[in-house]
Amino acid sequence: SQTIHQWPATLVQPVGSPLSLECTVEGTSNPNLYWYRQAAGRGLQLLFYSVGIGQISSEVPQNLSASRPQDRQFILSSKKLLLSDSGFYLCAWSVHPDNNEQFFGPGTRLTVL
Amino acid sequence: AQTVTQSQPEMSVQEAETVTLSCTYDTSESDYYLFWYKQPPSRQMILVIRQEAYKQQNATENRFSVNFQKAAKSFSLKISDSQLGDAAMYFCAYRSAYRDDKIIFGKGTRLHILP
């Protein structure tokens, strides 16, 4: 069966510090991968998606970046965090090319102080 | 570009009663998929129900059913016999049948279940 992992589960970082959130998927190959942010009391905002290794599409210009070094690994990064980067970050995957449904990870709660 | 609108930020329903969550969408495409996702306090996103646009029959999953009105671009979720465990954020979502990239989510409706 397929599983998706995210870590860390929670993170508290000072403004200006770097960020690296990792997402890995098991039990499937060549998935589409997604990073979402959910700010407090708000809906899901798609940040990045990837249809293959090294292929990243950015939805919202910001100080975040994403990389996909391996087929089932998706990393969200920042060189310098802003206060506005606080939120709940969700990674998701879908079957390529079906993409009928997205399966979500447990999420990472990021607090920038 | 496609958009998904959930006009009810919050709703409440008495336990064991029925509640309907609204969702409208805008698209010029004729074939697509629609979803309702549930996000309980644990924050884990869970797929509740899925509808293919080419199917006229409304999807049902146990106590969850949808009212899909393609011409009106409406996709409401009905929860029957509401239970305390149904308390969550509910997101309506759209995915094109022509593009293999992303799903578009509404902003969500927070559902409270009153005991």
Interface residues (C-beta under 8 A of the other chain):
Chain A: N32 Y34 Q38 R42 G43 L44 L46 Y49 V51 S57 E59 F88 L90 A92 S94 H96 P97 N99 N100 E101 Q102 F103 F104 P106 G107 R109
Chain B: Y33 F35 R43 Q44 M45 I46 L47 R50 F91 R95 D100 D101 K102 I103 I104 F105 G106 K107 G108
